Amino acid sequence: MKKLLVILFAAVLFLPDVCRASAFDHVETDKVAHAAVSYVICDQLKRAGMNNFWAATTTLAIGAAKEKWIDDHWDGGDFAADCAGVLMFQVRF
């Protein structure tokens, strides 16, 4: 049930981007890299002994800190890709 709520929340959050006709025409390499690195960080934190909540929270905090202090401006798309990477790790099929 918890996973379903997370998926529904993410779907509503990203709904405006998904509804655009050109949303899937191309995906920037940077966004794929953000999602992949977030997936790997979350996986490694989980393997190191963190529970799912803290692994996800720490991964998103790292992504947010990178956007805030390392990049010259906040890019919501990069942070959304970070969230997607964490979500891909958390959802089990």
BALOBA-1460 file (C-alpha; in Angstrom, 3 decimals):
// residues 93
<rec num="1" residu="m" x="0.000" y="0.000" z="0.000"/>
<rec num="2" residu="k" x="2.847" y="2.363" z="0.881"/>
<rec num="3" residu="k" x="4.527" y="1.766" z="-2.480"/>
<rec num="4" residu="l" x="1.276" y="2.412" z="-4.292"/>
<rec num="5" residu="l" x="0.899" y="5.752" z="-2.507"/>
<rec num="6" residu="v" x="4.458" y="6.734" z="-3.436"/>
<rec num="7" residu="i" x="3.856" y="5.843" z="-7.075"/>
<rec num="8" residu="l" x="0.574" y="7.767" z="-7.150"/>
<rec num="9" residu="f" x="2.214" y="10.789" z="-5.513"/>
<rec num="10" residu="a" x="5.046" y="10.731" z="-8.046"/>
<rec num="11" residu="a" x="2.570" y="10.362" z="-10.906"/>
<rec num="12" residu="v" x="0.618" y="13.414" z="-9.768"/>
<rec num="13" residu="l" x="3.805" y="15.363" z="-9.142"/>
<rec num="14" residu="f" x="5.202" y="14.694" z="-12.618"/>
<rec num="15" residu="l" x="1.860" y="14.723" z="-14.460"/>
<rec num="16" residu="p" x="2.398" y="18.074" z="-16.248"/>
<rec num="17" residu="d" x="5.688" y="16.842" z="-17.739"/>
<rec num="18" residu="v" x="4.239" y="13.505" z="-18.816"/>
<rec num="19" residu="c" x="1.256" y="15.104" z="-20.547"/>
<rec num="20" residu="r" x="3.352" y="17.183" z="-22.912"/>
<rec num="21" residu="a" x="3.578" y="15.743" z="-26.405"/>
<rec num="22" residu="s" x="7.340" y="16.179" z="-26.548"/>
<rec num="23" residu="a" x="8.073" y="14.808" z="-23.088"/>
<rec num="24" residu="f" x="9.615" y="11.609" z="-24.401"/>
<rec num="25" residu="d" x="11.215" y="12.882" z="-27.594"/>
<rec num="26" residu="h" x="14.609" y="12.982" z="-25.948"/>
<rec num="27" residu="v" x="16.035" y="12.506" z="-22.503"/>
<rec num="28" residu="e" x="19.133" y="14.453" z="-21.662"/>
<rec num="29" residu="t" x="22.163" y="12.398" z="-20.733"/>
<rec num="30" residu="d" x="22.513" y="14.461" z="-17.566"/>
<rec num="31" residu="k" x="19.081" y="13.347" z="-16.330"/>
<rec num="32" residu="v" x="19.872" y="9.683" z="-16.977"/>
<rec num="33" residu="a" x="23.150" y="10.120" z="-15.114"/>
<rec num="34" residu="h" x="21.332" y="11.691" z="-12.152"/>
<rec num="35" residu="a" x="18.854" y="8.805" z="-11.998"/>
<rec num="36" residu="a" x="21.584" y="6.171" z="-12.324"/>
<rec num="37" residu="v" x="23.857" y="7.686" z="-9.681"/>
<rec num="38" residu="s" x="20.932" y="8.111" z="-7.282"/>
<rec num="39" residu="y" x="20.012" y="4.457" z="-7.813"/>
<rec num="40" residu="v" x="23.578" y="3.346" z="-7.071"/>
<rec num="41" residu="i" x="23.937" y="5.575" z="-3.991"/>
<rec num="42" residu="c" x="20.633" y="4.338" z="-2.572"/>
<rec num="43" residu="d" x="21.639" y="0.728" z="-3.272"/>
<rec num="44" residu="q" x="25.001" y="1.089" z="-1.582"/>
<rec num="45" residu="l" x="23.553" y="2.825" z="1.481"/>
<rec num="46" residu="k" x="20.991" y="0.031" z="1.794"/>
<rec num="47" residu="r" x="23.756" y="-2.592" z="1.521"/>
<rec num="48" residu="a" x="25.750" y="-0.718" z="4.174"/>
<rec num="49" residu="g" x="22.931" y="-1.269" z="6.655"/>
<rec num="50" residu="m" x="20.563" y="1.685" z="6.318"/>
<rec num="51" residu="n" x="16.863" y="1.021" z="6.113"/>
<rec num="52" residu="n" x="14.924" y="2.047" z="2.999"/>
<rec num="53" residu="f" x="13.712" y="5.350" z="4.433"/>
<rec num="54" residu="w" x="17.128" y="6.635" z="5.494"/>
<rec num="55" residu="a" x="18.841" y="5.380" z="2.335"/>
<rec num="56" residu="a" x="16.295" y="7.275" z="0.217"/>
<rec num="57" residu="t" x="16.408" y="10.393" z="2.404"/>
<rec num="58" residu="t" x="20.211" y="10.499" z="2.405"/>
<rec num="59" residu="t" x="20.363" y="10.006" z="-1.353"/>
<rec num="60" residu="l" x="17.892" y="12.824" z="-1.980"/>
<rec num="61" residu="a" x="19.756" y="15.059" z="0.487"/>
<rec num="62" residu="i" x="22.978" y="14.446" z="-1.432"/>
<rec num="63" residu="g" x="21.224" y="15.300" z="-4.699"/>
<rec num="64" residu="a" x="19.670" y="18.448" z="-3.241"/>
<rec num="65" residu="a" x="22.990" y="19.570" z="-1.737"/>
<rec num="66" residu="k" x="24.702" y="19.064" z="-5.077"/>
<rec num="67" residu="e" x="22.070" y="21.150" z="-6.836"/>
<rec num="68" residu="k" x="22.198" y="23.880" z="-4.176"/>
<rec num="69" residu="w" x="25.915" y="24.283" z="-3.592"/>
<rec num="70" residu="i" x="27.823" y="22.823" z="-6.528"/>
<rec num="71" residu="d" x="25.746" y="23.845" z="-9.546"/>
<rec num="72" residu="d" x="25.317" y="27.517" z="-10.370"/>
<rec num="73" residu="h" x="21.509" y="27.261" z="-10.312"/>
<rec num="74" residu="w" x="18.782" y="24.936" z="-9.037"/>
<rec num="75" residu="d" x="17.572" y="22.544" z="-11.735"/>
<rec num="76" residu="g" x="14.296" y="20.903" z="-10.781"/>
<rec num="77" residu="g" x="14.682" y="18.420" z="-13.633"/>
<rec num="78" residu="d" x="17.933" y="17.116" z="-12.168"/>
<rec num="79" residu="f" x="16.332" y="16.736" z="-8.765"/>
<rec num="80" residu="a" x="13.336" y="14.992" z="-10.346"/>
<rec num="81" residu="a" x="15.771" y="12.568" z="-11.984"/>
<rec num="82" residu="d" x="17.343" y="11.973" z="-8.559"/>
<rec num="83" residu="c" x="13.877" y="11.185" z="-7.205"/>
<rec num="84" residu="a" x="13.248" y="8.835" z="-10.122"/>
<rec num="85" residu="g" x="16.474" y="6.951" z="-9.379"/>
<rec num="86" residu="v" x="15.489" y="6.517" z="-5.743"/>
<rec num="87" residu="l" x="11.995" y="5.459" z="-6.757"/>
<rec num="88" residu="m" x="13.384" y="2.887" z="-9.198"/>
<rec num="89" residu="f" x="15.431" y="1.391" z="-6.371"/>
<rec num="90" residu="q" x="12.579" y="1.380" z="-3.857"/>
<rec num="91" residu="v" x="9.913" y="-0.212" z="-6.064"/>
<rec num="92" residu="r" x="10.145" y="-4.004" z="-6.227"/>
<rec num="93" residu="f" x="8.494" y="-5.877" z="-9.058"/>
